[in-house]
Amino acid sequence: MEEISRKLKLKEKIGYSVGDTASNLFFQTFILFLTFFYTDVFGISAAAIATIFLVGRIFDAVNDPIMGLIADRTNTRLGKFRPYLLYAAVPFGIFGFLMFITPDLSTSGKVIYAFITYNLMMIMYTVINVPYSALMGVITPSPEERTIVSSFRFVAAFVGQFIVSVCILWMVKVFGKGNDAIGWQWAMGILAILAVVLFWTTFATTKERVRPLSEKRNPLKQDLIDLSKNNAWLLIGTATIFQLIYIVIRNGSIVYYFKYFVQDQQILFMGKTFGFSYGGLTSTFLLVGTIVTIIGSILTNRLSKIIGKARCYWGCLGIAAIATALFYILRPQDLILMFILQLIVSFAVGPVSVLQWAMYTDCADYSEWKTGRRATGLIMSASLFALKLGIALGGTILAWLLAAYGFVPNVAQTETGLLGIKMVMSIYPAIAGLIGIGFMFFYPLTNKKLGEIEEDLILRRKEAGLD
């Protein structure tokens, strides 16, 4: 294969990447604000939220692999994966919006409504994001080029995070005019429309290029056997679960941390006193983190070339976990230290998120190299399931811990409640991050090994007349 055909134009890299902006308009909202929305706006107990998140995983345990198998077996004039970006975008936006409607229901009715809308959205998230993730594995055969695409993708993802971090609470305040329920509906309606447009942009600007060595449909049983024997995927998939538990517990606790622990602050600077609301501090904290995370993601390709993807992944996750644990010793007035630690955590998280998806596509190459069969959709759907399992477990654990420490929304917290909020901002997520690191010590796909796999697969495709 000629080098020029392995490289992507800037337009396609950007076009592909904005699909992750679309996903993250909701994904980051779920991580940062969904638990808070359910407890402090919709009025559901933390214990009930934990149950919603946990039971919902039963659906994902079925629909994620099924979606991967369906995507792998899709053959249309538009490709295997791109059609889903075109047709699933609108339902994705609609169900995401419905999650943030607050109908006047009984306590049990609210729980049922939240359960139904949450799971409908998770199904649509699977329907559109499994093909979207798999698409990165077939737009170029080059692992190095995919790492670059992954960097573009996660810069775009963090643009989505930036929008959520900076604009959500502001939009809720502006559109709600004191009524947070109305504010959330307007804010999420706007984000839903933007997400649909961005997914359609990805569809229009990308092309599928990598064809499997065999056009024969793999037997379902064989696909699952191949996945179970893919040790590289098993390691990064398990690490992803703990990585997301870390991220969800830590990021989901931020708004609680500032509302109930830090609270509104009066800061003396150059003889003048400045007042900062907890909402303003929260948005600024998230904004600073997002900017630095984007910088970290941009530098990912350079770092991974030097030390390898796996070492870069677990090294950065380790730095983030240690810096997170240090929040435990901070006092409410230690704002400067909070923001310094936020800079460290956020910079380190950038490469972790980028490399996670780049390594999944490497696992698809690794599986094809070992077996002669390619199941990109199944591998990416299983990877998305690992990600969503981590999100669900993180949200469940966060809600359980808040309930265990006696958290009650919209009132001054007890000493025990404040301790719980400090712990979910520091020690508990750090433990999850450190566990994730352990699995990546054994990840087998070094840069040298990936180069060998790439060249061998290129040769096989030439011999099979697929190139």
N, C-alpha and C positions, 0 to 999 in steps of 0.2 A: 504494500500500500504506500502510495506517495505521501510524503510528510504533509503536503498542503491539504490533502483530503482528511487528515486526522485532526487538523486544527479547525476551530470554529471562528466565525466572524464575530466581531464585538456585538453586532446587533443581535445575533442569536444567543450569545452568552447573557446579555441583558434581558432579552425576551424570555429566555428560560427562567432566569432568576426572579422575575417579578411574580411568578407563580407562588414563590415562597413568601413574598410580601403579602399576597392575598391570604395564604394560609395563616400567617402569623398575625394578621389583624384579629383573628379569632383565637388562635393558639395562645398568643401572649396574653390576651384578655382572660382566657381560662386560667392560665398560670398565675397571673398577678391579681386578678380581681374576682374570679367566679365564686370562690368560697366566701369572700367578703360580701359580694352582691347577695348571695343566698342568705347569709346570716343577718347583715345589717340593713339590707334594702327589702328583700322579699320576705324576710322573717321566718326562715327555716332554722331549726336547731342544728348545731354542729354535728351532733350524733346522727341526725337524719341525713345530713349531707354525706357523711362518711358511708352510710348504707347505700345511698344513691350511686356514689362513685364505685363502690366495691361490687355491687350487684350488676352494674352496667358492664363490667368486664366480661360477663358471661356472653353478652352479645358480640363483643369484639373478639372473643376467643373463637367464634364461628365465622363472623363476616370478614375479618381481615384475611385469613388464608383463602377463603372462598373468592374474595375479590382478586387476590393475586393469581389464582388459578384461572379465573375468568379473563383477566387482562392478558395473561400469557397465551390464551386460546382465542383471543380476538384478532381477526384479520379483516381489515376494511381498506378502502382506497385512501383513507386518512391515516392509516397506520394501526398499530396495536394499542397504543397508549394515548395518543393525542385526542381521539374522539371523546374521551371522558372529560377532558378539560372543556370541551365545547358544550356538551349536553348536561353535565352535572353542576355547572357553575351556579345557575339560578337556584336550584333546590338547596345547594350549599348556603347561599346567602339567605334564603327564606328561613330555613331551620335555625341558622345562627341568630337571626333577628328574633325569632319566636322564643328563644331561650331567655331573652331579657325583657319579655312582656311580663307584667305583674298583675294578673287578674285577681279580683277580690274574691278569694276562695277561703274555705275553712283551712285549718292547719293541715289536715290530712290531704285536702284538695291541692294545696300548694305543693306538698311533697310529691303527689302523683303527677301534677303538671310538670314539675321540675324533672322528675324521672323520665317522663315520656319525651319531653323536648330535648333533654340532655342526650338521650340515647339515639333519637332521630338524627341529631346533629353529629354524633360520633359515627353513625352509619354513613352519612353523607361525607364526612371527613375522610373515611376510608375509601369510599367510591371515587373521590377525586384525587386523593393524595397518594394512594398506592400507584395508580398509573403515572401521576406526576413524578414521583420518586423514581419509578422504573425508567421513565423517559431519559433520565440522566445517564443510564447505563447503555443506551442505544443511540445517542446522538453523536458519540465518538468512541472509537475503540481504545483510545490512549488513556491509561491510568493517570499520567501526569496532566493531560489536558482536562480530565474529569476533576482532578483536584483543583485546578484553576476555575473550572465551572462551579465547583462546590464553593469556592471562595466568593465568586460572584453571587451565587445563590444565597449565601449566608450574609453577605453585605445587604442584599435585598431583604432577607428575613429580618435583619436588625433594623432596617428602615421601617418595616412593619412594627417591630418592637418599639422603635422610636415614636411612631405615630400613636401607638397605644399608651406608652409611658407618659408622653407629653400632653396628648389631646383628650384622652378619655375623661379624666376628672374635670378638666376644663369644660368639655362639651356638656357633661352632666350638669355642671353648675350653670352654664349659660342657657342651655335649652330647658333645664328643669326649673330655674328660677325659684329654688327652694324645695322643689318636689323632685327628689332624686329618682323616683320610679319613672317619671316622664322623661327626665334627662337621660337615663340609661336607654330608653326606647329610641329616642332621637339619635343618640350617639351611635348605637349599634345598627340602626337603619342606614346611616350614612356609610359606616364601615362595610356593611353588607353589599351595598351598591358598588363601592370601590373594589371589593374583592372579586365580584363578578367580572368587571371590566378587565382586571389584571389577569385573571385566568384565561379570558378570551385572547388577551395579548400574547400569552405564552403559546396558546394553540396556533396563533397566526404566524409566529416568528420562528418556530422550531421545525426540525425535520428528523425523522428516524433513519439512521444509516446502518447500524449494526444488525446483521441478520444472523440467526442461529446457524451453527454448523449443520444442523439437521432441521428441515422444515416439518418433520414428522412431529405430531403432537405426543408429548411424553405422557405415559400412563401416570395417573394421579399418584398411585402408590409409589412409583419410581421417583417422582418429584419429591415426595415427602421423605423417602429414604435418603435421597441425595442431600436434602437439607439437614437431616439429622446427622449425617456424616461429615458435614462441612464444619470442621472444628474452628476455622477462622470466624465464620458467622456466629457460631455458638458463643465464642468469647466476646466479640464486640456486641452481640445482641444482649448478653447478660450484663455486660458493663453499661450498656445503654439504659437498662432498667434502673440500675442504681444511680446513674448519672441524672436521669430524669426525676427520680425520687429526691435527690439532692436539690435540683433546680426548683422543683415545684414546692417543696417544703420551705426552702429559703425565700424564693421570690413571692410565694403566696403569703408569707408572714410579714412582708415589708409594710403593707398598709396598716396591719394591726400594730406593728412595732412603732410606727410613727404616730398613729392615732391614740394608742393607749399608754405607751411607754415614753416616747420622746415628747409627744403632745406639742401644743403651740409653744414657741420659744421667743423670748426677748433677748436680743443680742446687742451688746455694747460694742461699738466700733468707732474709733476716733472721736470719742466723747459723745456720740449720738446713739440712741437706742432704736433698734430696728425690730419690728415684729414680724414673725414668720408663722403662718398657720401650719398645722400638721399636713394639710393637703398640699400646700406649696412646697414644703420640705420633701414630701413623698415624690411629687412630680420631678423636682430637681434632682433628687437622689437617683431616680430611675433614668432621667435624661442623661446625667453624667455617666451612668453605667452603660447605657446604650451606645453613646459616642465612643467610649473606650473599647467596648466589645467589637464595634465595627473595625476599629484600628487593629485589634488582635486578629480578627478574621482575615483582614487584608494581608497580614504578614504570615498567614498560615502556610502558604505554598513554600515560601522561603525557609521557614523553620523546619517543615517536614522534609524538605530536600536534604537538609543538613543532618538531622538526627533520626529521620524516619517517622512515619505516621504514628505508629504505636507509641513510641517514646514521647513524641510531642503530645499525644493525647493524654497519656497517664501523668506526664509531668505537669501539664497545665491544670489538669483536674486536681492534682495533689496541691498545687499552689492555691487554687481556689478554695479547696476544702479547709486548708489550714487558716487562711485569711478569714474565712467565714466563722470558724470556731472562735476567733478572737473577739467577735462581737459580744460574746458572753461577758467580758470584763468591762465593757463600756457603760458609762453613766448617761442619763438623758442629755446632759449638757455637753457631752463629748462629740459635738457635731463634726469638728474637723477630722478627728480620728475615724468617725463613721464614713466620711466621704473618702478618706485615704484608703481605707480597707475596701470600699466599694470600687475604687479605681483598680485595685489589685485583682479583686475577684472578677470583675467584668472583663479586664484585659485577658485573663487566663481562660475564661469561659469561651472567648471567641474561637480559638483554634479547636477546642473540644467539639463544638457543634459543627464546625466545617468538616473536620476529619471524620466524624461519625458517619456521615452519608457517603463521603468519598470511599471509605473503607467498605461500606456495604456493596457498592458497585464493584469494588475489587473482589469481594467475596463471590459475586456472580461470575466474574472471569475465572476465578479459582475453581469454582464448581464445574464450569464448562471445560476447563483445561483438564480436570481430573476425570470427568465422566463422558465428555463429548456431547453433553446435553446442557442447554441453557434454559434457565427458569428465572429470568430477571424479575418478573412480576411477583412470583412466589417469594423470592428472597426479599424483595422490597416490602411486600405485604407483611411478611413475618417480622421484618425489621420495624415496620410501622406499628405492628402489634406490640413489639417490645417497648417502643417509645410510648405508646398509649397506655400500656400496662404500668410503665414507670410513672406516667402522669396520674393515672387513677390511684395507684398505690400512694404516691406522694400526696395527692389531695385527700385520700382517705386517712392516711397517717396524720396529716396536719389537722384535719377535723377531729379525729379521735383524741389527739393530744390536747387540742384546745378544750374539748369537753372534759378530758381527764383532769385538767388543771382548773376546772370550774369557770371557764370563760362564759360571760354573759354579754351579749352585744349592747352597745349604746349606753352603757353605765360605767362608772369608775370601777376599775378592776381591783380585786383583792390582791394581797401580797402574793398569794399562790398563783393567781391568774397572771400577774405580771411576770412571775418567774417562768411560767409556761410560755408566754410570748417571747421572752428572751431566749429560752431553750430552742424554740422552733426557728428562731432567727440565727442560731449559732451551732450548738452542739449536735442536735439531731441531724440536720442536713449534712454537716461535716462527716459524720459517721457513715452515711450513705455514700458520699463521694469517695471516701477512703476504701470502702468495700469494692466499689467499681474499679478502682485502680488495680486491685489485686488480680483481677481476671486478665487485664491487658499485658501483664508481664509475660504471658505465654502465647501472645498473638504471633502467628507464624509468618505473616506476609511482610517481609522486609522490602525495602526499595529495590534491592538486587533481585529478589525473587519475583517481584511484580514485573520487572523488566523482562525477565526470562519468559514469564507467562504471556506477556503481551506479544513478544516476537514470535513465540510458538503458535499462538492463536492466529496471528496475521498470516503465517505460513500455511496453516491448515485451511484458512478461508481461501487463500489463493489456489491451493491444490483442489479445493472443492468447487472452484469457479464462482465463489460468492463475493469476489472483490474485483 
